[in-house]
Amino acid sequence: MHADLVPNFSLRQLSYLVTAARLGTISAAAAELHVSSSAISDAITALEHQLQSHLCVRRKAQGLVLTAAGKQVVARAQTLIAEANELQRELTTTDGELAGPVTIGCYPTLAPVILPVLLAEFGDQHPRVGLEIVETTQDRLAGRLESGEIDVAFVYETLIPGTPNHARLFDLPAHVVLAADDPFADQETVRLEDLVERDMILLNSPPSSQHTLSMFHDRGLQPKVRHRTTSYEVVRTLVGRGLGYGVLVQRLRNPASYEGYPLVIKEIEPAVEPVGVEVIWPSGITLPARVEALIEFALAREWGHG
């Protein structure tokens, strides 16, 4: 190999810089990597010399701040380190067995349906694949797929951030949740027009809140929101207490609230457009085999969701 094809810096130097940039200080990077602060500092200094670029400003009070060149190096280094780790994992597996981490993002109300299946069934099929879970709302997914922080995510079709690849798993229509002694509890269906003057308990978590309010607004209605909560179970609990009605998409098999108060669910009449549940993954990159396998598993499975 020609000498000019061999870089004069190492992946270790790059990883030290990336870790220090992520944590903000050399001392924090040293603690995480179990090396001395001087080793981190010397590696970054050597890297700056070898790249002939000033990569960061190091101040005791402010910590480590990347320069423009440093930001470029860190962005490229993250890709190089990920590819090197992937190569190592691929070459140390045996008999084609999948191995390595997969970080799964999941919208919280989908988590009880999606995650147990993946952790139990996919986990049993591929015991050397480590499944890490990140429960987050869809507005907080922005950038995390593209950066590689999350490998694959399970979300509602509305408000998907960015332009990831996506595929449909199943559809769910919204429904109304009522206390068992509600005046409408004996009706087969419920009209939004009949609810608009009553108190609503709103699941205030994107995109659920936007979807719920849009159903009313599309019919020229303005619901009367009494309480807002980011918790699916709090909605059901307050409804069980008779403090209002809820409009939810995800259906649980449990017919009672967290406190044990009985609940009933009613279809909306006329029917509302169902919401798709999708699996999404970053576009423009080659996925590791273990991530591809998880996506294929999810698409092939018959999902029970209520």
Secondary structure, 3 states (H helix, E strand, C coil): CCHHHCCCCCHHHHHHHHHHHHHCCHHHHHHHHCCCHHHHHHHHHHHHHHHCCCCEEEECCCEEEECHHHHHHHHHHHHHHHHHHHHHHHHHCCCCCCCEEEEEEECHHHHHHHHHHHHHHHHHHCCCEEEEEEECCHHHCCCCCCCCCCCEEEEECCCCCCCCEEEEEEEECCEEEEECCCCCCCCCEECHHHHCCCEEEEECCCCHHHHHHHHHHCCCCCCEEEEEECCHHHHHHHHHCCCCEEEECCCCCCCECCCCCEEEEEEECCCCCCEEEEEEECCCCCCCHHHHHHHHHHHHCCCCCC
